[in-house]
């Protein structure tokens, strides 16, 4: 029963990471298409007599930069997945040796080792999921904020307010967006229930992986010279 539960949790983690990767690649495709349309449209507009200077303001510039950064993060999210699981050739030899010996004890040892390995794989994949989810969440929030900035920039270009009013509006809108983004960033990160935790298992964070704090620690480990083989995982 324990092996079935572990395998089910492992399969859920794989599905979740595949879902994040699928979302990241869709955002990447959409952003690249939009950037291509903007570049093509801009090259056509500059050849006409249309005055687009009022529409090049703080809002549209910030929106364009956020769109570019979100495109890069979408690509990083898609390439950041590094699942761990399954047995290698050495594990196969251990399993075969346990059957050749004809000892139930050896077979039990292999079963216990396999169960413990599943636990380590699940913990490792939970940390990878946290990093991918962090990137995916930031990417989506950046895309949304970028479109808000672009809409505000078009409105500011049409109304033609003074530079002071535009700056104050930009600061106010940025403050509101930062508050909403921080609120959305930490959504669904509840810990284990204290009221019903006695005599039960806390469970694995399937959708979000580990906590944001441990996710940032994992990201720092990925960027270090040791790479992903932290604590001797092999």
Residue pairs with C-beta under 8 A, 6 or more apart in sequence:
2 115
3 111
3 114
3 115
3 118
6 115
6 118
6 119
6 122
7 118
9 122
9 204
9 206
10 85
10 118
10 121
10 122
10 125
12 206
13 83
13 122
13 125
13 126
13 129
13 204
13 206
14 83
14 85
14 125
16 129
16 206
16 207
17 81
17 83
17 125
17 128
17 129
17 132
20 77
20 81
20 129
20 132
20 133
20 136
21 77
21 78
21 81
21 132
23 136
23 140
24 74
24 75
24 77
24 78
24 132
24 135
24 136
24 139
25 74
25 78
27 70
27 71
27 74
27 139
27 140
27 143
28 71
28 74
28 75
28 78
31 67
31 70
31 71
31 74
31 143
32 71
34 67
35 67
35 68
35 71
38 64
45 52
46 52
54 156
54 157
54 158
54 160
55 153
55 154
55 157
56 157
57 153
57 156
57 157
57 166
58 153
58 166
58 167
58 170
59 149
59 150
59 152
59 153
59 156
59 166
59 170
59 173
60 149
60 150
60 153
60 154
60 157
61 153
62 146
62 149
62 170
62 174
63 145
63 146
63 147
63 148
63 149
63 150
63 153
64 146
64 150
66 142
66 143
66 145
66 146
66 149
67 142
67 143
67 146
69 142
70 138
70 139
70 142
70 143
70 146
73 135
73 138
73 139
73 142
74 139
76 135
77 132
77 135
77 136
77 139
80 128
80 131
80 132
80 135
80 222
81 128
81 132
82 128
82 228
83 125
83 128
84 121
84 124
84 125
84 128
84 233
85 118
85 121
85 125
87 95
87 114
87 117
91 114
91 117
94 110
94 113
95 110
97 106
98 106
98 107
98 109
98 110
99 107
120 233
122 204
124 233
125 209
126 204
126 205
126 209
126 210
127 209
127 210
127 214
127 215
127 218
128 209
128 218
129 205
129 206
129 207
129 208
129 209
129 210
130 205
130 208
130 209
130 210
130 211
130 212
130 214
130 215
130 218
131 209
131 215
131 218
131 219
131 222
132 209
133 207
133 208
133 209
133 215
134 212
134 215
134 216
134 219
137 184
137 185
138 185
141 181
141 184
141 185
145 177
145 181
148 173
148 177
149 173
152 169
152 170
152 173
156 166
156 169
161 169
186 212
188 207
188 208
189 208
189 211
189 212
191 211
192 202
192 203
205 211
209 215
210 218
221 227
221 228
221 230
222 228
